Amino acid sequence: MLFTYTLCLTACTCCHRSDDRLVYVDNIPRLSADIFYFRDSLLFYAQRAYETEDPEALCITATSAYHLRYFDTAAADSLTPVSEEDASVMLLRACELNYEPAYIVVHYLDQLGLWSHTVPDHDYKSFSIDSTTLSGDYFNLEIK
C-alpha cells in the first residue's frame, strides 16, 4: 500500500515553487525547445503577435516571457522577452480568440500563483495532452 501511495504521489503532476511549497497542477504545458530557445524564432513570433494578433504567436510570445522570467532565468541573458504585463495581455487576447494552449498556460500560471489577472472561463478539464506523441526536444514548463 505504501508503494502504491508513493507511485500515485510521484505520478501526480506537482511542481516546486521558489518558496518551497508544493503546489498541485493538473496540466504542465509542454514547450518546444526549437521555438523557446532560439532568438530568431522568438522575434518572429513577437513580430507576428504585435502585427497580426495571431493567437499562436500571442501565446508563444507571452509564454516565452513567463518562461524566461520564472522558469529559466539563465536563458534570459541571451533572449529578450516582452514585459510581463504585455505577456498577460497577449495570453488574455489569445484566450479571447479561443486558442486552447493559451488557456492551458493561464490555468497553469494561476495554479502556481504567478497569474495576477482574471482567469478566463473555460472547461479546463477538457484538456488532455498526450505527451507520448511529443518528440524529445519538448520540455515541461516547470519552475526550477
Secondary structure, DSSP 8 states (H G I E B T S, - for coil): -HHHHHHHHHHS-EEE-TTS-EEE-S---EEEHHHHT-HHHHHHHHHHHHHH--HHHHHHHHHHHHIIIII-GGGGGT-----HHHHHHHHHHHHHTT-HHHHHHHHHHHHHT---S------GGG----GGGS-TTEEE----
